[in-house]
């Protein structure tokens, strides 16, 4: 987490550091999905919602709504997605995966 936060604080990153940050975020997400608490509570950890993953990646790349609006069609729809009011479609998940260079299934569990 500290490495990811350090990269995020830098702002604009060279391509190699962008790829590193995307990989670190992916690993953190995968860890959160697979991690089960050894505490007394038996509740399973659930993966972060797709809009939360998107928000984290945007923050990590210092992107604004306008930077990803082309994927959703317009800034209004993008804001609705980020607020969790609208789901990410399979097509949008694939485009987001390409855009951030991460697996599309982080944005939609129905994407193979």
C-alpha positions in Angstrom: 0.0 0.0 0.0 2.8 2.4 0.8 4.4 1.9 -2.6 1.1 2.5 -4.3 0.4 5.6 -2.3 3.9 6.9 -3.0 3.3 6.5 -6.7 -0.1 8.1 -6.5 1.3 11.2 -4.7 3.7 11.8 -7.6 1.0 12.8 -9.9 1.8 12.2 -13.6 4.0 9.1 -14.0 6.2 7.8 -16.7 4.8 4.8 -18.6 6.8 2.3 -16.6 5.7 3.6 -13.3 2.0 3.7 -14.5 2.3 0.0 -15.3 3.9 -0.7 -12.0 1.0 1.2 -10.2 -1.6 -0.6 -12.2 0.0 -3.9 -11.3 0.2 -3.0 -7.6 -3.5 -2.0 -7.6 -4.4 -5.2 -9.2 -2.4 -7.2 -6.6 -4.1 -5.2 -3.8 -7.5 -5.9 -5.3 -6.7 -9.6 -5.7 -5.4 -9.8 -2.1 -8.6 -8.1 -0.8 -10.7 -10.6 -2.8 -8.8 -13.7 -1.5 -8.1 -12.5 2.0 -10.1 -14.0 4.8 -9.8 -12.6 8.3 -8.5 -14.9 11.0 -10.6 -13.0 13.5 -13.5 -14.5 15.3 -16.0 -13.2 12.8 -16.7 -15.7 10.0 -17.9 -13.2 7.4 -16.2 -13.6 4.0 -14.5 -10.7 2.5 -16.2 -9.4 -0.6 -14.3 -7.9 -3.5 -14.6 -4.1 -3.9 -17.5 -2.9 -6.1 -16.4 -2.2 -9.7 -17.1 1.5 -9.3 -14.7 1.5 -6.3 -12.0 -0.2 -8.3 -12.5 2.4 -11.1 -12.3 5.2 -8.6 -9.1 3.9 -7.1 -7.5 3.4 -10.5 -8.5 6.9 -11.6 -7.1 8.3 -8.4 -3.9 6.3 -8.9 -3.4 7.7 -12.4 -4.5 11.2 -11.4 -7.4 11.1 -13.8 -10.6 13.1 -13.8 -14.1 12.2 -15.0 -13.4 13.9 -18.3 -10.4 11.6 -18.8 -12.6 8.5 -18.9 -15.9 9.9 -20.1 -15.2 8.7 -23.7 -15.6 5.1 -22.4 -19.0 5.8 -20.9 -20.3 8.3 -23.6 -20.4 11.4 -21.5 -19.3 12.9 -18.1 -22.8 12.6 -16.6 -23.0 8.8 -17.1 -19.4 8.5 -15.9 -20.3 10.3 -12.6 -23.3 8.0 -12.2 -21.0 5.0 -12.6 -18.5 6.4 -10.0 -21.4 7.0 -7.6 -22.5 3.4 -8.0 -25.9 4.5 -9.5 -25.2 2.8 -12.8 -23.5 -0.5 -13.5 -20.5 -0.9 -15.8 -21.5 -2.8 -19.0 -19.4 -5.6 -20.4 -18.2 -3.4 -23.3 -17.2 -0.6 -20.9 -15.4 -3.1 -18.6 -13.4 -4.4 -21.6 -12.5 -0.8 -22.6 -11.6 0.1 -19.0 -9.4 -3.0 -18.8 -7.5 -1.9 -22.0 -7.4 1.7 -20.8 -5.9 0.8 -17.4 -4.1 -2.3 -18.6 -5.8 -4.5 -16.0 -8.2 -7.5 -16.2 -11.7 -6.4 -17.4 -13.3 -8.6 -14.7 -12.3 -6.1 -12.1 -15.1 -3.9 -13.5 -17.6 -6.6 -14.4 -17.7 -10.2 -13.1 -19.4 -11.3 -16.4 -16.4 -10.5 -18.6 -14.2 -13.4 -19.5 
